Amino acid sequence: MMSFYNGPNERSIGVTYTNDFVAYGLPGLKTSLWYIKGMGIDGSHYAGGPNGIYTSVLKQQGESHYEVGAYASYTVQSGTFKNISLSSSYSWHRASEYQLEGNLEEFRLIVNVPIKVF
C-alpha cells in the first residue's frame, strides 16, 4: 500500500484477491490484486499542534483517495537457483485536491537471493 489511510476522521474499505498457483500446476507463482478507498477525510476542526505543525489538514474537508495495485512473485522450486525469488508490483494512488499524498504511481522489482552464511 502506498497510503496509511489514517487521515483525520477517515474511513476506509478494501478488497484483496490473492492466488497461489500450486493448484494450477505452477508451484512458486503467487499473485495479488487490491483496491482500497479512503473517504470522509475532514481536518477542518483540527486545533493545531505545537508550532503550527500539521496545519495543512485544515484544508481537508470531504477529501477521498483510492489505490489499485497488483503483485506477482515467483520462487524457483529446484535446481541451481532453488529458492531465488523474483517479485514485482505496480500500484497507483489517486486523490482529491487536498488529500496529502496526492497522485502517485509506483513500480517495484525485487530479486531475493538467499545466502547461507553459517
Phi and psi in radians as a Rosetta constraint file:
Dihedral C 1 N 2 CA 2 C 2 CIRCULARHARMONIC -1.655 0.35
Dihedral N 2 CA 2 C 2 N 3 CIRCULARHARMONIC -0.293 0.35
Dihedral C 2 N 3 CA 3 C 3 CIRCULARHARMONIC -2.135 0.35
Dihedral N 3 CA 3 C 3 N 4 CIRCULARHARMONIC 2.726 0.35
Dihedral C 3 N 4 CA 4 C 4 CIRCULARHARMONIC -1.567 0.35
Dihedral N 4 CA 4 C 4 N 5 CIRCULARHARMONIC -0.275 0.35
Dihedral C 4 N 5 CA 5 C 5 CIRCULARHARMONIC 0.949 0.35
Dihedral N 5 CA 5 C 5 N 6 CIRCULARHARMONIC 0.862 0.35
Dihedral C 5 N 6 CA 6 C 6 CIRCULARHARMONIC -2.319 0.35
Dihedral N 6 CA 6 C 6 N 7 CIRCULARHARMONIC 0.610 0.35
Dihedral C 6 N 7 CA 7 C 7 CIRCULARHARMONIC -1.180 0.35
Dihedral N 7 CA 7 C 7 N 8 CIRCULARHARMONIC 2.909 0.35
Dihedral C 7 N 8 CA 8 C 8 CIRCULARHARMONIC -1.032 0.35
Dihedral N 8 CA 8 C 8 N 9 CIRCULARHARMONIC 2.183 0.35
Dihedral C 8 N 9 CA 9 C 9 CIRCULARHARMONIC 1.075 0.35
Dihedral N 9 CA 9 C 9 N 10 CIRCULARHARMONIC 0.322 0.35
Dihedral C 9 N 10 CA 10 C 10 CIRCULARHARMONIC -1.302 0.35
Dihedral N 10 CA 10 C 10 N 11 CIRCULARHARMONIC 2.452 0.35
Dihedral C 10 N 11 CA 11 C 11 CIRCULARHARMONIC -2.021 0.35
Dihedral N 11 CA 11 C 11 N 12 CIRCULARHARMONIC 2.538 0.35
Dihedral C 11 N 12 CA 12 C 12 CIRCULARHARMONIC -2.462 0.35
Dihedral N 12 CA 12 C 12 N 13 CIRCULARHARMONIC 2.732 0.35
Dihedral C 12 N 13 CA 13 C 13 CIRCULARHARMONIC -2.508 0.35
Dihedral N 13 CA 13 C 13 N 14 CIRCULARHARMONIC 2.538 0.35
Dihedral C 13 N 14 CA 14 C 14 CIRCULARHARMONIC -2.535 0.35
Dihedral N 14 CA 14 C 14 N 15 CIRCULARHARMONIC 2.733 0.35
Dihedral C 14 N 15 CA 15 C 15 CIRCULARHARMONIC -2.318 0.35
Dihedral N 15 CA 15 C 15 N 16 CIRCULARHARMONIC 2.354 0.35
Dihedral C 15 N 16 CA 16 C 16 CIRCULARHARMONIC -2.293 0.35
Dihedral N 16 CA 16 C 16 N 17 CIRCULARHARMONIC 2.428 0.35
Dihedral C 16 N 17 CA 17 C 17 CIRCULARHARMONIC -2.159 0.35
Dihedral N 17 CA 17 C 17 N 18 CIRCULARHARMONIC 2.137 0.35
Dihedral C 17 N 18 CA 18 C 18 CIRCULARHARMONIC -2.138 0.35
Dihedral N 18 CA 18 C 18 N 19 CIRCULARHARMONIC 2.450 0.35
Dihedral C 18 N 19 CA 19 C 19 CIRCULARHARMONIC -2.374 0.35
Dihedral N 19 CA 19 C 19 N 20 CIRCULARHARMONIC 2.275 0.35
Dihedral C 19 N 20 CA 20 C 20 CIRCULARHARMONIC -1.836 0.35
Dihedral N 20 CA 20 C 20 N 21 CIRCULARHARMONIC 2.111 0.35
Dihedral C 20 N 21 CA 21 C 21 CIRCULARHARMONIC -1.461 0.35
Dihedral N 21 CA 21 C 21 N 22 CIRCULARHARMONIC 0.236 0.35
Dihedral C 21 N 22 CA 22 C 22 CIRCULARHARMONIC -0.997 0.35
Dihedral N 22 CA 22 C 22 N 23 CIRCULARHARMONIC -0.741 0.35
Dihedral C 22 N 23 CA 23 C 23 CIRCULARHARMONIC -1.102 0.35
Dihedral N 23 CA 23 C 23 N 24 CIRCULARHARMONIC -0.350 0.35
Dihedral C 23 N 24 CA 24 C 24 CIRCULARHARMONIC -1.768 0.35
Dihedral N 24 CA 24 C 24 N 25 CIRCULARHARMONIC 0.186 0.35
Dihedral C 24 N 25 CA 25 C 25 CIRCULARHARMONIC 1.449 0.35
Dihedral N 25 CA 25 C 25 N 26 CIRCULARHARMONIC 0.292 0.35
Dihedral C 25 N 26 CA 26 C 26 CIRCULARHARMONIC -2.142 0.35
Dihedral N 26 CA 26 C 26 N 27 CIRCULARHARMONIC 1.241 0.35
Dihedral C 26 N 27 CA 27 C 27 CIRCULARHARMONIC -1.113 0.35
Dihedral N 27 CA 27 C 27 N 28 CIRCULARHARMONIC 2.465 0.35
Dihedral C 27 N 28 CA 28 C 28 CIRCULARHARMONIC 1.710 0.35
Dihedral N 28 CA 28 C 28 N 29 CIRCULARHARMONIC -0.261 0.35
Dihedral C 28 N 29 CA 29 C 29 CIRCULARHARMONIC -1.699 0.35
Dihedral N 29 CA 29 C 29 N 30 CIRCULARHARMONIC 2.228 0.35
Dihedral C 29 N 30 CA 30 C 30 CIRCULARHARMONIC -2.375 0.35
Dihedral N 30 CA 30 C 30 N 31 CIRCULARHARMONIC 2.517 0.35
Dihedral C 30 N 31 CA 31 C 31 CIRCULARHARMONIC -2.363 0.35
Dihedral N 31 CA 31 C 31 N 32 CIRCULARHARMONIC 2.767 0.35
Dihedral C 31 N 32 CA 32 C 32 CIRCULARHARMONIC -2.640 0.35
Dihedral N 32 CA 32 C 32 N 33 CIRCULARHARMONIC 2.432 0.35
Dihedral C 32 N 33 CA 33 C 33 CIRCULARHARMONIC -2.191 0.35
Dihedral N 33 CA 33 C 33 N 34 CIRCULARHARMONIC 2.512 0.35
Dihedral C 33 N 34 CA 34 C 34 CIRCULARHARMONIC -2.560 0.35
Dihedral N 34 CA 34 C 34 N 35 CIRCULARHARMONIC 2.698 0.35
Dihedral C 34 N 35 CA 35 C 35 CIRCULARHARMONIC -2.432 0.35
Dihedral N 35 CA 35 C 35 N 36 CIRCULARHARMONIC 2.258 0.35
Dihedral C 35 N 36 CA 36 C 36 CIRCULARHARMONIC -2.332 0.35
Dihedral N 36 CA 36 C 36 N 37 CIRCULARHARMONIC 2.376 0.35
Dihedral C 36 N 37 CA 37 C 37 CIRCULARHARMONIC -2.212 0.35
Dihedral N 37 CA 37 C 37 N 38 CIRCULARHARMONIC 2.278 0.35
Dihedral C 37 N 38 CA 38 C 38 CIRCULARHARMONIC -1.969 0.35
Dihedral N 38 CA 38 C 38 N 39 CIRCULARHARMONIC 2.402 0.35
Dihedral C 38 N 39 CA 39 C 39 CIRCULARHARMONIC -2.569 0.35
Dihedral N 39 CA 39 C 39 N 40 CIRCULARHARMONIC 2.900 0.35
Dihedral C 39 N 40 CA 40 C 40 CIRCULARHARMONIC 1.288 0.35
Dihedral N 40 CA 40 C 40 N 41 CIRCULARHARMONIC 0.417 0.35
Dihedral C 40 N 41 CA 41 C 41 CIRCULARHARMONIC -1.200 0.35
Dihedral N 41 CA 41 C 41 N 42 CIRCULARHARMONIC 2.149 0.35
Dihedral C 41 N 42 CA 42 C 42 CIRCULARHARMONIC -2.521 0.35
Dihedral N 42 CA 42 C 42 N 43 CIRCULARHARMONIC 1.817 0.35
Dihedral C 42 N 43 CA 43 C 43 CIRCULARHARMONIC -1.876 0.35
Dihedral N 43 CA 43 C 43 N 44 CIRCULARHARMONIC 0.250 0.35
Dihedral C 43 N 44 CA 44 C 44 CIRCULARHARMONIC -1.146 0.35
Dihedral N 44 CA 44 C 44 N 45 CIRCULARHARMONIC -0.313 0.35
Dihedral C 44 N 45 CA 45 C 45 CIRCULARHARMONIC -1.830 0.35
Dihedral N 45 CA 45 C 45 N 46 CIRCULARHARMONIC 0.257 0.35
Dihedral C 45 N 46 CA 46 C 46 CIRCULARHARMONIC -1.170 0.35
Dihedral N 46 CA 46 C 46 N 47 CIRCULARHARMONIC 2.313 0.35
Dihedral C 46 N 47 CA 47 C 47 CIRCULARHARMONIC -1.478 0.35
Dihedral N 47 CA 47 C 47 N 48 CIRCULARHARMONIC -0.195 0.35
Dihedral C 47 N 48 CA 48 C 48 CIRCULARHARMONIC 1.664 0.35
Dihedral N 48 CA 48 C 48 N 49 CIRCULARHARMONIC 2.630 0.35
Dihedral C 48 N 49 CA 49 C 49 CIRCULARHARMONIC -1.848 0.35
Dihedral N 49 CA 49 C 49 N 50 CIRCULARHARMONIC -3.079 0.35
Dihedral C 49 N 50 CA 50 C 50 CIRCULARHARMONIC -1.067 0.35
Dihedral N 50 CA 50 C 50 N 51 CIRCULARHARMONIC 2.385 0.35
Dihedral C 50 N 51 CA 51 C 51 CIRCULARHARMONIC 1.057 0.35
Dihedral N 51 CA 51 C 51 N 52 CIRCULARHARMONIC 0.449 0.35
Dihedral C 51 N 52 CA 52 C 52 CIRCULARHARMONIC 1.279 0.35
Dihedral N 52 CA 52 C 52 N 53 CIRCULARHARMONIC 0.350 0.35
Dihedral C 52 N 53 CA 53 C 53 CIRCULARHARMONIC -1.131 0.35
Dihedral N 53 CA 53 C 53 N 54 CIRCULARHARMONIC 2.471 0.35
Dihedral C 53 N 54 CA 54 C 54 CIRCULARHARMONIC 1.211 0.35
Dihedral N 54 CA 54 C 54 N 55 CIRCULARHARMONIC 0.380 0.35
Dihedral C 54 N 55 CA 55 C 55 CIRCULARHARMONIC -1.175 0.35
Dihedral N 55 CA 55 C 55 N 56 CIRCULARHARMONIC -0.284 0.35
Dihedral C 55 N 56 CA 56 C 56 CIRCULARHARMONIC -1.119 0.35
Dihedral N 56 CA 56 C 56 N 57 CIRCULARHARMONIC -0.357 0.35
Dihedral C 56 N 57 CA 57 C 57 CIRCULARHARMONIC -1.257 0.35
Dihedral N 57 CA 57 C 57 N 58 CIRCULARHARMONIC -0.267 0.35
Dihedral C 57 N 58 CA 58 C 58 CIRCULARHARMONIC -1.082 0.35
Dihedral N 58 CA 58 C 58 N 59 CIRCULARHARMONIC -0.467 0.35
Dihedral C 58 N 59 CA 59 C 59 CIRCULARHARMONIC -1.363 0.35
Dihedral N 59 CA 59 C 59 N 60 CIRCULARHARMONIC -0.262 0.35
Dihedral C 59 N 60 CA 60 C 60 CIRCULARHARMONIC -1.420 0.35
Dihedral N 60 CA 60 C 60 N 61 CIRCULARHARMONIC 1.984 0.35
Dihedral C 60 N 61 CA 61 C 61 CIRCULARHARMONIC -2.540 0.35
Dihedral N 61 CA 61 C 61 N 62 CIRCULARHARMONIC 1.912 0.35
Dihedral C 61 N 62 CA 62 C 62 CIRCULARHARMONIC 1.285 0.35
Dihedral N 62 CA 62 C 62 N 63 CIRCULARHARMONIC 0.426 0.35
Dihedral C 62 N 63 CA 63 C 63 CIRCULARHARMONIC -1.326 0.35
Dihedral N 63 CA 63 C 63 N 64 CIRCULARHARMONIC 2.776 0.35
Dihedral C 63 N 64 CA 64 C 64 CIRCULARHARMONIC -2.628 0.35
Dihedral N 64 CA 64 C 64 N 65 CIRCULARHARMONIC 2.885 0.35
Dihedral C 64 N 65 CA 65 C 65 CIRCULARHARMONIC -2.814 0.35
Dihedral N 65 CA 65 C 65 N 66 CIRCULARHARMONIC 2.836 0.35
Dihedral C 65 N 66 CA 66 C 66 CIRCULARHARMONIC -2.562 0.35
Dihedral N 66 CA 66 C 66 N 67 CIRCULARHARMONIC 2.824 0.35
Dihedral C 66 N 67 CA 67 C 67 CIRCULARHARMONIC -2.437 0.35
Dihedral N 67 CA 67 C 67 N 68 CIRCULARHARMONIC 2.416 0.35
Dihedral C 67 N 68 CA 68 C 68 CIRCULARHARMONIC -2.216 0.35
Dihedral N 68 CA 68 C 68 N 69 CIRCULARHARMONIC 2.382 0.35
Dihedral C 68 N 69 CA 69 C 69 CIRCULARHARMONIC -2.616 0.35
Dihedral N 69 CA 69 C 69 N 70 CIRCULARHARMONIC 2.807 0.35
Dihedral C 69 N 70 CA 70 C 70 CIRCULARHARMONIC -2.428 0.35
Dihedral N 70 CA 70 C 70 N 71 CIRCULARHARMONIC 2.489 0.35
Dihedral C 70 N 71 CA 71 C 71 CIRCULARHARMONIC -2.396 0.35
Dihedral N 71 CA 71 C 71 N 72 CIRCULARHARMONIC 2.409 0.35
Dihedral C 71 N 72 CA 72 C 72 CIRCULARHARMONIC -2.445 0.35
Dihedral N 72 CA 72 C 72 N 73 CIRCULARHARMONIC 2.461 0.35
Dihedral C 72 N 73 CA 73 C 73 CIRCULARHARMONIC -2.496 0.35
Dihedral N 73 CA 73 C 73 N 74 CIRCULARHARMONIC 2.630 0.35
Dihedral C 73 N 74 CA 74 C 74 CIRCULARHARMONIC -2.393 0.35
Dihedral N 74 CA 74 C 74 N 75 CIRCULARHARMONIC 2.305 0.35
Dihedral C 74 N 75 CA 75 C 75 CIRCULARHARMONIC -2.020 0.35
Dihedral N 75 CA 75 C 75 N 76 CIRCULARHARMONIC 2.191 0.35
Dihedral C 75 N 76 CA 76 C 76 CIRCULARHARMONIC -1.136 0.35
Dihedral N 76 CA 76 C 76 N 77 CIRCULARHARMONIC 2.300 0.35
Dihedral C 76 N 77 CA 77 C 77 CIRCULARHARMONIC -1.600 0.35
Dihedral N 77 CA 77 C 77 N 78 CIRCULARHARMONIC -0.422 0.35
Dihedral C 77 N 78 CA 78 C 78 CIRCULARHARMONIC -2.726 0.35
Dihedral N 78 CA 78 C 78 N 79 CIRCULARHARMONIC 2.985 0.35
Dihedral C 78 N 79 CA 79 C 79 CIRCULARHARMONIC 1.564 0.35
Dihedral N 79 CA 79 C 79 N 80 CIRCULARHARMONIC -2.904 0.35
Dihedral C 79 N 80 CA 80 C 80 CIRCULARHARMONIC -1.029 0.35
Dihedral N 80 CA 80 C 80 N 81 CIRCULARHARMONIC -0.627 0.35
Dihedral C 80 N 81 CA 81 C 81 CIRCULARHARMONIC -1.740 0.35
Dihedral N 81 CA 81 C 81 N 82 CIRCULARHARMONIC 0.367 0.35
Dihedral C 81 N 82 CA 82 C 82 CIRCULARHARMONIC -0.935 0.35
Dihedral N 82 CA 82 C 82 N 83 CIRCULARHARMONIC 2.390 0.35
Dihedral C 82 N 83 CA 83 C 83 CIRCULARHARMONIC 1.299 0.35
Dihedral N 83 CA 83 C 83 N 84 CIRCULARHARMONIC 0.010 0.35
Dihedral C 83 N 84 CA 84 C 84 CIRCULARHARMONIC -1.367 0.35
Dihedral N 84 CA 84 C 84 N 85 CIRCULARHARMONIC 2.340 0.35
Dihedral C 84 N 85 CA 85 C 85 CIRCULARHARMONIC -2.184 0.35
Dihedral N 85 CA 85 C 85 N 86 CIRCULARHARMONIC 2.618 0.35
Dihedral C 85 N 86 CA 86 C 86 CIRCULARHARMONIC -2.183 0.35
Dihedral N 86 CA 86 C 86 N 87 CIRCULARHARMONIC 2.226 0.35
Dihedral C 86 N 87 CA 87 C 87 CIRCULARHARMONIC -2.365 0.35
Dihedral N 87 CA 87 C 87 N 88 CIRCULARHARMONIC 2.636 0.35
Dihedral C 87 N 88 CA 88 C 88 CIRCULARHARMONIC -2.480 0.35
Dihedral N 88 CA 88 C 88 N 89 CIRCULARHARMONIC 2.633 0.35
Dihedral C 88 N 89 CA 89 C 89 CIRCULARHARMONIC -2.532 0.35
Dihedral N 89 CA 89 C 89 N 90 CIRCULARHARMONIC 2.628 0.35
Dihedral C 89 N 90 CA 90 C 90 CIRCULARHARMONIC -2.401 0.35
Dihedral N 90 CA 90 C 90 N 91 CIRCULARHARMONIC 2.261 0.35
Dihedral C 90 N 91 CA 91 C 91 CIRCULARHARMONIC -2.465 0.35
Dihedral N 91 CA 91 C 91 N 92 CIRCULARHARMONIC 2.625 0.35
Dihedral C 91 N 92 CA 92 C 92 CIRCULARHARMONIC -2.323 0.35
Dihedral N 92 CA 92 C 92 N 93 CIRCULARHARMONIC 2.485 0.35
Dihedral C 92 N 93 CA 93 C 93 CIRCULARHARMONIC -2.183 0.35
Dihedral N 93 CA 93 C 93 N 94 CIRCULARHARMONIC 2.231 0.35
Dihedral C 93 N 94 CA 94 C 94 CIRCULARHARMONIC -2.133 0.35
Dihedral N 94 CA 94 C 94 N 95 CIRCULARHARMONIC 2.421 0.35
Dihedral C 94 N 95 CA 95 C 95 CIRCULARHARMONIC -2.404 0.35
Dihedral N 95 CA 95 C 95 N 96 CIRCULARHARMONIC 2.708 0.35
Dihedral C 95 N 96 CA 96 C 96 CIRCULARHARMONIC -1.300 0.35
Dihedral N 96 CA 96 C 96 N 97 CIRCULARHARMONIC 3.077 0.35
Dihedral C 96 N 97 CA 97 C 97 CIRCULARHARMONIC -0.939 0.35
Dihedral N 97 CA 97 C 97 N 98 CIRCULARHARMONIC -0.837 0.35
Dihedral C 97 N 98 CA 98 C 98 CIRCULARHARMONIC -1.805 0.35
Dihedral N 98 CA 98 C 98 N 99 CIRCULARHARMONIC 0.126 0.35
Dihedral C 98 N 99 CA 99 C 99 CIRCULARHARMONIC -1.196 0.35
Dihedral N 99 CA 99 C 99 N 100 CIRCULARHARMONIC 2.312 0.35
Dihedral C 99 N 100 CA 100 C 100 CIRCULARHARMONIC -1.114 0.35
Dihedral N 100 CA 100 C 100 N 101 CIRCULARHARMONIC -0.655 0.35
Dihedral C 100 N 101 CA 101 C 101 CIRCULARHARMONIC -1.327 0.35
Dihedral N 101 CA 101 C 101 N 102 CIRCULARHARMONIC -0.431 0.35
Dihedral C 101 N 102 CA 102 C 102 CIRCULARHARMONIC 1.253 0.35
Dihedral N 102 CA 102 C 102 N 103 CIRCULARHARMONIC -2.858 0.35
Dihedral C 102 N 103 CA 103 C 103 CIRCULARHARMONIC -1.581 0.35
Dihedral N 103 CA 103 C 103 N 104 CIRCULARHARMONIC 2.157 0.35
Dihedral C 103 N 104 CA 104 C 104 CIRCULARHARMONIC -2.377 0.35
Dihedral N 104 CA 104 C 104 N 105 CIRCULARHARMONIC 2.668 0.35
Dihedral C 104 N 105 CA 105 C 105 CIRCULARHARMONIC -2.393 0.35
Dihedral N 105 CA 105 C 105 N 106 CIRCULARHARMONIC 2.492 0.35
Dihedral C 105 N 106 CA 106 C 106 CIRCULARHARMONIC -2.528 0.35
Dihedral N 106 CA 106 C 106 N 107 CIRCULARHARMONIC 2.337 0.35
Dihedral C 106 N 107 CA 107 C 107 CIRCULARHARMONIC -2.092 0.35
Dihedral N 107 CA 107 C 107 N 108 CIRCULARHARMONIC 2.316 0.35
Dihedral C 107 N 108 CA 108 C 108 CIRCULARHARMONIC -2.205 0.35
Dihedral N 108 CA 108 C 108 N 109 CIRCULARHARMONIC 2.418 0.35
Dihedral C 108 N 109 CA 109 C 109 CIRCULARHARMONIC -2.259 0.35
Dihedral N 109 CA 109 C 109 N 110 CIRCULARHARMONIC 2.137 0.35
Dihedral C 109 N 110 CA 110 C 110 CIRCULARHARMONIC -2.218 0.35
Dihedral N 110 CA 110 C 110 N 111 CIRCULARHARMONIC 2.266 0.35
Dihedral C 110 N 111 CA 111 C 111 CIRCULARHARMONIC -1.958 0.35
Dihedral N 111 CA 111 C 111 N 112 CIRCULARHARMONIC 2.162 0.35
Dihedral C 111 N 112 CA 112 C 112 CIRCULARHARMONIC -1.972 0.35
Dihedral N 112 CA 112 C 112 N 113 CIRCULARHARMONIC 1.997 0.35
Dihedral C 112 N 113 CA 113 C 113 CIRCULARHARMONIC -2.037 0.35
Dihedral N 113 CA 113 C 113 N 114 CIRCULARHARMONIC 1.804 0.35
Dihedral C 113 N 114 CA 114 C 114 CIRCULARHARMONIC -1.226 0.35
Dihedral N 114 CA 114 C 114 N 115 CIRCULARHARMONIC 2.367 0.35
Dihedral C 114 N 115 CA 115 C 115 CIRCULARHARMONIC -2.116 0.35
Dihedral N 115 CA 115 C 115 N 116 CIRCULARHARMONIC 2.177 0.35
Dihedral C 115 N 116 CA 116 C 116 CIRCULARHARMONIC -1.480 0.35
Dihedral N 116 CA 116 C 116 N 117 CIRCULARHARMONIC 2.038 0.35
Dihedral C 116 N 117 CA 117 C 117 CIRCULARHARMONIC -1.541 0.35
Dihedral N 117 CA 117 C 117 N 118 CIRCULARHARMONIC -0.770 0.35
